[in-house]
Every structure is written in C-alpha cells, then in structure tokens.
C-alpha cells in the first residue's frame, strides 16, 4: 500500500475532506487533529468500512459519500482495514488463533468432527422417528434437551438419563413408534387449551374417573401397571418368542382373590383389550371425552388434534402431565434406536479420553499468545501481573482467553476480578491495560499473513510518559512486521489530539513528510504537512527578517528572560509592555527589541532586523501585521500569536479609556491595576464591575482565549493549535471597532 486517498462528505463530523497520504517512503503516518476537528469521525468512518457499513451524518441526515482508494485507484477491501481504539473494550475476536498449536488444533477438530457427524446422523433418525421429514426445520437435539431440562453442555447426561428409563414400565407409551407424530401430539394451541378453562376441568374429571376404573380392575394398579404397560409387555413377550416356547403367564388379582393363566399372545391381547374397553367405554369417561372433543372441534387449529384423540382415546390421560408425556415419547424413540445411541455414547467416551490427553499437552504449550502477554509485561507498566487461566481451552476450543490479575507487595499477593481491577486502577494504568487488547488484535492480524491498513485511534491518551514511549516503540515494531512475501504487514495511520505524542512520533518514526496537522478551514477539513515537528523557535530564529516572525517571538523571549533572570528584569518588563497596554508601550522601538533578542537569544550570529528603521514603534508593527491576517482558517502559530497580542492591546486600551473617563476615581483604579500582575484579567473585572454595557462579552472572550497564547514556551503548542484562528480574527475586528 503506497498511497491512501480519502474523499469523504458528510461522514459523521466531517462535512468534506479530500486528502492523500503518501506511504511510498514510510509505512507510518500520523495526523494531529485539534479537538472537534475530525479525528473521531475519521476513525468511525474507517470502522464502518471495516464492518461493510455506510458512514452516516447523524445530525442533519445529509447524504454521505466515502471513497478510500490505494495508489492504483482500487477501493480498500473491508478485510484490509483494521481500526483499533484500545480503550473501547471491544471483543477479543479471534485471539484464540494466537494459541493455536496447529497439530493439537487439527487433532481436536478431527475428534469433534467425528462425534458431530455421528450425532447428526442419529438426530436425523430421531427426527424421522418423531414424524418429521428430512426437509423439516425441526431441531431434534434442541427439542430433546428442552423437554428433559438439560443444557447443550449437558447433552451426554441427557442421553444417559433417557437410556436409564428404557424398560421402566412407568415410562411406557401406548403408541407404536410408527404412530408417533410429535408435531401433532404437542400442538401448541391444543396444549394451551388443555391447560386452561373448561377443558382443563374436564381433564381433571377424566383423570379421577379413569383412576376409579383402574382401581376396580383386578389386574391394574394406578401408577404401577395399566393397559398401556400390559400392551408393551405383551408385545415384548410375543416379539421374543415367549409364547412360542410354550411358556405361559399367570395374572394374579391385586387382592389375591383370583388368578388367570394365558398361554398365547392372542389371549393376553384379548384380556388387555377387554380391560381397556371396560375403562374407556365407561359412560362417564366417554361423556367427559366427548366434552373435550367438542371443545377441540370448535377451533380450526386444534381439529387435527381432536381427531388424534378420537383415534387414540387412551392418550387423553397422558395430557394431565404433558411434560412427562414428552419424556415417554423420547424413551420410546430411544428404545427403537438403542444400538445407535449406545454406539454414539461409546464414541463420546473414547473422545473424552483422547481430549483429556490433548488438554494435558495444551497446558504445556509456549505460544504466540503467551509471548504477546510477555511483551506487554516487558514494555508496559501496570501494578499487577496478568496470567492466563484457560490456555488449553483457547488453544483447543477457540474460547476467548480469560485472565487472572494478581497484585503483589512485599508481604502478600491477591487475585482480583477484572471488574475490581478496573475500579482500583488509575486512568493511565487502565489505558496501559487496554493496550493488551491492541497487541492481541495486531498479532492475530499478523498470523493471517495479509496486508492491512491499521488505523490507531488515540492510543496515547492519558498515558504516563513511560507507557507513552513504550507504545511509540511498539508502533515502530509493528511498522517493521512483514508478510511471508516480504511486504510490510501494516500500513499505519495514527490519529491523535495529543501534540507531544504527534511530535515524538514524527521525530522517531514517520519523519516530516508523513506528519500531518488537520484543521477546519470553514469549508472542509484541510491539512498541513511537516509543521511544528522540531522546536518552532529554532525555525523562527532563522526567519527574523520577517516582521510577523519578530512579533511572534516576543512572548518566547520574554519567557526566556523570566526563566533565566526573573520577572524584575528590566528587559522582561519592557517586553511585558508589548503584551499589555502600559505607559511605555507606545514608545518602545524595534531597535530595543532587536537588542534584547541579541542579548538573550540570538547571540551567534546576532539578529539584524532593525537597520534603517531603528525608531519604528513596535506597537505599530503589531497592529499592521494583525491587519494583514486574512479571514482564512490556518494553523500558523505566528498568526494566532499576533492576533492575540493585537487583540489584547486594543481591548486593554479601550477598557482603560472607559474606566478613566466614565468612572469616578477611574484613574486611580487603572493606576493601581497597572502595578499588579495579571493586568488584563483585573481590568476586565473592573470593567464588568463599573461599566455594564454590551462590550463586556467581548472582554470576557479576550480573557478566555488570549492568555495561553501570549504566555508561550516551546512545550505549549497544543492550546494555540487547538484555537481557531477565526475566533481570534472575529474578536480582533470587533475590538478594532471600539472607539477611544
């Protein structure tokens, strides 16, 4: 990836942007964007591209457009984009890849694939036995677990539980396997009707009468054996040649008063049918059944269910406990496929033994993931140790890594949860912890052996300097990663509103050509390249033949004198009179400024910018240079410094004039203020106290936006860069309209 061209319109907070970043010499670029300019919006836009979404304009609903192409004009593929903001706790997607020992993972997958294939075959058979076609979406596995109250992880327990009920007469079902139609038996609307209203009452009455009839039977006992159980026994004996071997069955009345011997299956069938008819043909039971049937017939959705009960009246009693009936159906189905089920269980038991061996090997693994964790520990400072607690599951099952966090001091150690950890950490320590997320994501991408555009959003925010420089070194490491084909694995775009981070990255990694400052010019997002990477005053020192640079350097030289000589130094006080409206302000010449510059700053060689105009007044130059500045947004620090100085002079002169002329003893008030520090602020306080007019709003603006600009040193660029030139320009021209 040699170039990235971005053409955006109405993408979140970016109304318009058209810019190309050249990566032909360096595969890392950094954009410094003042707060509110475009940084977060650009990160969101790239994140949308990654997720194959259309970027949006959220406030006015304007139509968005977004084109990001490489040097060949090809649109970036979503799979080529990574966006990392490590402080948003995003999911750790694909981190398990870092722990994947290829040999172990393949064997793990093979074992599970074998089991899964056998399960699929068996559940297809279950599906058929329950009356469903192959094309049906019925999920036999899910339904079985739901009916028996087990989770997916408890599937084996569920199967074993069902098998344990095979042969239990209490779990017998009178339906033959070919008669089972699960969807009809457990029609949702029919089941709902059976549980509510008149039908529920009828079912209750039916059960009571049914129990009475069973009690009257000499050979049946409620909850022990009824005609359904007898039917199952008869079929089992007949199917297994019991009667053909000249065996017989003696049924003893439950009170012991009589007995009967049957010698053939037919005789036993007849006896069972006779008892069944006696119960089901009872006039009361038949009457209740008709009431239930009639109620079901009224609803079109339950008419099929009504027919099912008419054909199988012996099933009515089952619906007093629908959940138990469902289990009986599963026992019936399992019984018909018992050998298949046992074969599957044998395979599962063998697989569990094999997987236990794999888990044991996985625990011994030294993996890329472990190396990533060690890299984090070596590079970044946090007051705790991080250890993995489920490494084998990550290697084998692709589960998300889980961590243990251990605090230690001289006397003790304590493990804490992640939630507790984030409570006790400072903001900077949390940021360092979240960098671990970024390391994981980068290493996962590296293992894919592809080339990526890696967008890193605000990764230095709230770091202490130790961790800030550690992340810079790690970015350098990322920039040097290559694919198996020898190409750079990552083309990196750093987004930041931390100016110190911008300058450090530019000097250590990107160089001047790939350092960009974004700003809003009133119509679109614009960029400047190579700005303010080194000490701006070193640059100014070579440009003192320009009046705007001379004026912009005054605050710096004044601070230089303050730090070396103190604030009682006469040269310091003279330059202070160029930042405030003092009694001597209008008399200070350019030759005086040149002499002070050469005395404290420009010693070898000396600066010469006053020749031929030694007596020209500096205040006139300040105002002249301020008037040259156009109403065009730009990032030049010198323009903002000049406007701040000119604005201060205009407004202080006006406030002093009004206080002296409009306020009794105003002269004394002004004289007292001018002997103190923070003159501008005290003048504004006095103005607001004694003069209540519509100009005080302008004075407050001056109080807010000029101090950080005028009191400047080489470390304080950020407030000036973040300041809009237009704010200063508009305030200055309002001040120019003040009359004195």
N, C-alpha and C positions, 0 to 999 in steps of 0.2 A: 504494500500500500504506500504509494509515493505522494499522493495528494488527496485531500478531502475537501470537496466543495459543498458548502451548505447554503441552500436557498430556502429560506423559511418566511412564512407570512402567517400571522395570527396563530402562532403556536404558544399557547399559554400566555406568558407576559412578553413575548417577542412579537411586535407588530410587523417588523420587516427586518430581514438580515440576509446579506449575500456576502459570503466570505470564503476564501480558500486558504487552507493551511498546507504548507509545503513540507512534506516529510522526507524529501529526497536525500537530505544530508543527516538529519536526526529523526529517529522514530518516536521522539517525545516532544510534545508542545504543551505550553501552559497558557491559560487565559486568566488574567486577573479581571474581575468584574466587580465594581462597587456594588454595595447592597442595593437590590431592587433593579439592577440593570438587565441581567439576562441569565445568570448562572443556573439557578434552579430550574428556570424554564427550559434551558437547553438540555439539562440532564433529564428532565421529564420527557422531552421530545425524543431523545435517544432511547429512553426506556420504552416509550410507545413503539418505536421502530423495532426494538428488540422483541417486543411482545406482539408484533404484527397488528398494532392498533393505529388508528389515525389520530395524530395530535389534534388538540382542540383549543379553542379560545373560549374560556369559561365565563367571562363577564358579559360580553355583548352578543355571544353566539355567532360571531363572524366566521365566515368560511375560512378554513385553514388549508394551507398547502405546505408541503415539506418534500424537498428533494435533497438527498445526500449521496453524492457520487464520488467515485475514485478518479484517478488520473486518466482512465480510459473512458470515462463517462458512464460507467456501469453503476447502477443503483446498488448501494450496500445491501447485502443479504441480511435478513434478521439474525441468522445464525453466525454472522461475522461481527456482531455487536455485543459488547458486554458493558453494562452500567453498574458501577459499584459505589454505593454510599454505605460504608461500613457501619454507620451509626443508625441506620434504619435496620432493625433486627429482622432482616429478611430470612426466608427459609434457607437451610443449608443444602439446597438441592444438589444432588449428585456427589456429595462429599464422600460417600462410601466408595466411590471409584478410587480414591487415594489409598484405600486399604485393601484393594483387590489383588491378592496374590492370584495370578492367572490360573495356576494349576489347581489350587484349592477351590477357587470360584467355579471352574469348569466342572469339577467333580461334584460340588454342591448342587449345581444346576442340573447335572445329569441325574442325580438321585431324585431330586424333586420332580424333574420332568417325568421320570418313570412312574413315580407314585401318582402324579397328576393325571397321566394318561390312563392309568388303571381306574382311578376314581371316575374320570369322565365316562369310561365305558360302563362302569357299574351304575352310575347315576342315570345314564341313558336307559339302562334296563329297568331301574326303579320307575323312571318316567313312564315307560311303556306299561309296566305293571299297574300303575296308578291311573291308566286310561288316557294318557296323553299321546299325541302324535309326535314324531321327531321334529316337526316344524314349530311345535308349540314353544312359547317362551317360558313355560313353567320351569322354575328352578327347584329341582328335587332336593339338592343339598341344602339350600336356604330354608325351604319349607320343612324339611326333616328337623333341622336344628331349632327352628321356631316352635314346631309342635312339641318338641321334647324339652325346650327351655335351656338349650346349650348355646355357647358362642362358637364362632368359627375355630378359635384356638382349641376348643374342647371337642372337636369333631370325633376324635378317636374314642373318647369317653362315651359319647352319644351312641356310637355304633355298638360298643361293647354293652351298653345298657340295654339296647333293643334286643341284641342277641340273647341276653340273660333271661328275657321274658318268653323266648320261644319254648313252647311246651308247657307254659303256665296256663292252666285251664281258665283262670280269671281274665286272661288277655285274649281269649278266643273270639273270633268274629265269624258269624254265620255265613257271610258272603264268601263265595268261591273267588279265587284270585282273578278269574276272567270276568267276574261280575263287578269288580271294583272300578268305580268312576269317581275319582277324588273330587273333581270339579262339581259333580252333581251331588255327591254326598255332603259336601260342605259349601253349598251355595251360600254366599254371604248374606243375601237378603232373606233367604229361608231361615238360616241360623238365627238371624236377628229377630225374626217373627217368633221363632220357637222359644226365645228367651224373654219375650215381653207379652203383656196383655193377656187376652183370653187363651191363647194357645199355650202359654206358659202354665196357666192354671190347669188346662186340660192335660198337659203332660204330667203335671204333679198328680192329678187324679188317676191318670193312666198307670203311673208307677205304683200307686197304692193298691189299685185293684190287681195289677199284674203280680205284685208281691203276695197278695192274698191267695191268688190262684196257684202260685208256685208253692206256697205253704201247704195247700191242700193236696198237692201231688205227693204220692208215696215215695217217688224216686228223685224228686228235685229239691234243691235247697238254695235259697237266695244267697247270692254272693259266693256260692261254692260250685254248684253244677246245675245248669238248666238245659233246655233242649238244644241250645246252641253248642254247649260243651259236649253234650252227648253226640251231637251230629259230627263234631270234629273227631271224637273218639271212634265212632263207627267207621268213618272214612279211613282213619289211620289203621284200624284193625283190618278192614277189607283190603286196603292197598298193600298191606304187608303179609297177606295170606293167612291171617289168624284163623279164620273160619274154615278155609280150605284144608287146614291141618287137623280138622275135626275137633277143634277147641270150642268151648262154649263160654258164655258169660252169664253169671248169676247176679241179678239185681236184687238187692235186699231193701225192703221198705225202711225208710229212715227211722220209724218207730220200732222196727224189728218184728212187726206183726206178721209179715208175709214176705215171700220172695218169688222171683220168676227167673227161669233159665231160658236163654235164647241161644240157638245153635247156628244160625246163619245171619249174614249181614242184613238180609231182607227182613227177617224177624225183628232185628234191632231197629231197622229203619222204620218199620211199621209202628213199633212201640213208641219211638221218639215222635213220629208224626202224630200219633194219637194224642200224646201228651201236649204236643204243640197246638193241635186243633182245639183241644179242650180249653187251653188258656186263651188262645187268640179268638176263638169263636164264642167266648162268653159274651152274653148280650150286653153287659155293662161295658166291657172292654171294647166291643165292636161299636157301641154307641159313642164312646169317647173318641175312638179312632175316626169315626165319621165327622165329628165336630172339628177335629184337627184337619182332616182332609178338606172339609168345606171351606175353612178359613184360608187354607193354602191355595185353593182353587180361585179365590177372588182376585188374586194378584197374578198378573201375567208372568212376572219374573219367577214365580215360585210354582207354577203349574207342573213343570218337569219334575220338580222335587216331590210334588204331591203324587205323581204317577209312580215315582221310585218307592214311596212308602206303601202305595196300594199293592205294588208287586212284591214288596218285602215288608209286610206288616210287623214282622218280628224285630225290625230295626228301630221301631218307634222308641222302645225303651232305652236304646243307646243314646238318644239325644237328651236324656236327662243329665248326661255328663259328656258334652261334646269333646272336651279335651282328652278324656280317656278314650273315647271312640276313635279319635285320630290316632292315638298311640296303638290301639288294637289293629288299625289298618296297616300301620308301619310294621308291626310284628308279623302280620300276615304276609306282607310283601317280602320282608327279610327272610321269612321261613321258606318262601318259594325260591329264593336265590342264595340260600345259606352257604353253599360251597363257594360261590363267587365272593361273598362277603368275607369268609374265612381266609381265602387266598389273599385278599387285599390286606387284611389285618396282619397276616404273616409278612407281607412285603413291607408294611409300615414298621413293624417291629425290627426287621432287618435294617431298614433305612435309618431308624433311630440309633441303632448301634453304630452304623457307619458314620452318621453325622456327629455322634459324640467324639469319634476319633478326629474328625475334621476340626471340630471346635477346639480340641486339645492342641492341635497343630497351629490353629489360628492364633491362640493365645501367645504363642512363641514368636509371632511374626514381627519383624522390624520392617516397617512400611514407609511409603512416602508420606502417609498421613502423620505418622509418628515424627518423621523428620520435619514436617511442617510445624508441628507443635513445638519441637525443639528449637526451630528457627525463631518462632515467636518468643520463646523464653529467653533466647540469647540476645535478641535485638531490642525487645520492648520491656519496659519496666512496669510491672504490676506487683502489688504487695501480697501475692498469693501464688501457689503452684497449681497448675492445671494437669490433671491426669485423666486418662480415658477409663471409662467403666464398662464399656461394651464393645471392645475392639473386635472380638471374634464375630459378633453379630453384624458389625459393619462390614467386615471382610466377606462373610458368607451370605448374609441375608440382605445386604444393601440397606440396612437400617440406618437412620440418622444417628451420627455419633452423639453420645452423651458424655458429660464430663463430671469430674469431681473437682471441687475447688477447696484447696486446703490452705488455711492461714497458719503461719508458724511464727513463734517468737522464741526467746531464749529458753523458755520453760515449758511451752506447751504447743500443741497443734490442734486445729479444729476444722472439720469439714463442714462447709455451708452449702445451702442450695443456691441455685442461680438467682432466684428472686431475692434472697437475703444478700447475696453478693452485691447486686446492683444497688441495694439500699445503702450499704456501708462504703462503697467506693466514691471517690471524688469524681467530678465530671471528667477531668483529664484521664483518670485511671479507667473510667468506663470507656472512653474513646480508645484507649490502648487495647482494652479487652476486645472491643468490637473490630479492631484491625485483624484479629484472628479470623473473623468471617471473610475478610478480603483475601487473606493468604489462602484460605481453603478454596475460594472461588477461582483464584488465579491458577492454583495448582491443578484443579480439576480441568480447567480450560487447557492448560499446558499438556495434560495427558491425552487430550483429544487430537493433538498434533495438527491443529488448524491455525490459521492466521486470524487475529481478532483486532478490531478497533476497541480499545479498552478505555472507557470514559470513567475517570475517577473524580467523584464529586465531593469537594470539601473534606478531604481525608485528613487534613492537618488541624481542623478546628478544635480548639480547647486543649491541645496537647501542651505539655511542658516541653522545654527545649530538648531534653534528652530524647523523648519519644518522637518529637518533630524531626530531628535529624536522623533518627533511626528509620522513619518512614521514607525520608528522602533517599537514603541509601538503599532501601528495599525497592523503591521505584526504579532506581538505577539497575538493580539486579534484574527486575522484570524486563527492562528495556533490552537487556543482553540475552534473554532467553531466545532460543532458535528452535525451529521445527526440524524434523528429520531431513527435510530437503535443504536445510541451511538458511532458510529465510527467517527474518525476525518474527517471533511468535506474536508479538504485541506491538501495535501502533497505539501510542498512549496520548490521550487528551486529558490534561489536568484542568479542573475548574476550581477556582478559589477566590475568596474575597479577603484573604489574609496577605497583605502586601509583603511582609517579611518572608513568608513562605514563597511567594512569587519570585522575589529577588534571589533567594537562596537556590531554588530550583533552576532558575535561569543561569546563574553563575556556575552551578555544579553539573547540570545535566543538559538543558536544552540549548544553551548558548543564546546570543542576542536574537538570531533570526527566528527562533521558534518561541519567543516570549511576546505575548500579545496582551494589550490592555483594551478592554471593551468599554464603550461609553455610548450614551444615548444622545444623538445629535439633534433631536427634535423631530426627525422623520423616520429614522431607522437606527439599528444598532451598528455602530462603526467601530473600527479597530485601529490602534496604533501599534507599531512593531518596534521592538528594541528600546523602549522607553524606560528610563529610570532603573536600569539594572544595577549600574555602578553608582557611586556617590554623585548625586546631581551637582554638588558644589565643586567637585573636581572638574566637571564639564563646564559649569558657569565660569570658573576661573580662567578658562581659555576663551571665553566669549564676552569679556568685559569691554570690548569695543562697541557693544550694543547697549543702548540706554535701558531697554527693558530688562536686560540681564543685570545691569548695575543696580537698578531699583530692587529687583527681586532678591538680590544678595544681601541687602541691608539687614533684614531680620536675622540671617545666619551669622553675619559678622558681629552683630550686637550680642547674640547669644554666646558667641565665641569669647568676646571680651568679658561677659558676665561670668563664664565658667573659669576663665584664667585670671581675671583681675578683680572681679567683684562688681556689684551694682552701684558703687560710689565712684567708679572711674569716670572721669570727665568725658572721655570718648564714648563710653557706654551711654551717658546721659545725653550727649549730642545726637547719637543715633536714635535714642528714645524719642527725641523731639521730632524725628521724621516718621514716627509711628503714632504719635499723638499730637494734638494741636497744643503747642506750648508757646511761650512768649518769644522764643528764639527760632521757632520753626521757619518763619518766612525769610530769615536771614541766612540760613545755612547754605553754603555753596557746594558745587560739585567738586571743587578742589579740596575742600575739607574732607569730603567723603573719600576721595582718592587717597589722601594722606593716611586716613585711618585704615583703609583696606591694606595699604602697603605696610603699615606698622604692625598689623596683627595677622594678616592673611597672605598677601601677595608679596613675599619677601624676595623671592628669587625665581623668575625675574619679577620686577615690580610692575604694577599695572599703570598704564597711561591712558586715561580716558577723559582728562580734563583740559588737555592742551588747547589753547585758543579760546577757551570759554570758562576760565577758572572761576569767574564770579557769577556764573549762571546759577540760579536758585534751584535747589533740588525739588522743592515743592512744586515748582512749575513743571519740572520734568515728570514728576509723579502723575500730575493731572493730565499732561499731554499724552503720556503713554497709556493711561487709562482710557482716554478718549479714542485712542486708536483701536482698541479692542472691539471686535465686531460681535454682534449678537449671534454667534455660531458656537454651538457646544463643542468643546475640545478638552483635552486632558492636560494641556501645558500648565505646569505648576506656576511658571512665571506670570502668566495672565491672571491667575487667581490671586497670587500674592499682590500684584499691582492693584487690582480692583479692590482688594481688602484694604490696602493702605489708603487708597484714594477715598474709598467709602468712609473710612474712619475719620479722615481729615474733614471731609465735607460735613459729616453729621456732628462731630465734636465742635467744629467752628460754629455751626448753627445753634447747637444747644447752649454753648457759652454766650452767644449773642442774645438769645432769648432770655436766659436767666439774668444776664446783666441788665437788659433793657426792660424786662417785664416783671421782675420780681424785686420787691424792696430788699435791700441789703444783698442783692444778687451778686454784686461784685465781690463781696466778702465770701459768699458761698463758693463761687468759682475759684477764687484765690486759694481757699482752704483745700478744695479738691485737687488743685494742680500741684500741691505739695505732697500728695499721697500717691501710693501705688494704686494700680487698677483704676486709673483716671477715667477711662471710658465707661466702665460699669457704674462708678459713682456719679458721673454726670447724668447717665440715663436714670438712675434712681432719683436724683434731684429733679430732673426734668419731669418725670412722672408724678413727683410729689407736688411740684409747684405750678406746672403748666399742663393742663388737661386739654389736649387737642388731638386731632386725628393723625398727628405726626408721630405720636409715641409708639404706634405699631411698627413704623419703620425703625425707630430707635431700638426696639426690642429685637428686631431681625438682625440689626447690626451687632447687638450684644451676643446673639446666638451664633452667628456664622463667621465672625472675623477673628476672635482671639486665637484659635488653634492655628490659623493661617499665618498670623503675624509673629507669633512666638514659635519659631520653627527651628528644628535641628535636623541632622541627617537621618534620624530614625523616625521622623513624624510625617511621612508622606501620606499615610493612609487617610487621615481626616481631609486633607486637601484634595486627594484624588477622588474621594467619595463625594465631595462637594460639587454640586452642579455649577458650572460657570454661569449659566443663565440666571440662577438665583442671585449671584453676585452682580451680574450685569444689570438686572432689573432694579435691584436695590440701589446700585450706584446712580443710575439715571433718575430714580426718584429723588435721591439726595442732591443731584445737580439742579433740581427744580426748587430746592429750598432757597429762599431769599434772605439775605442778611444786610 
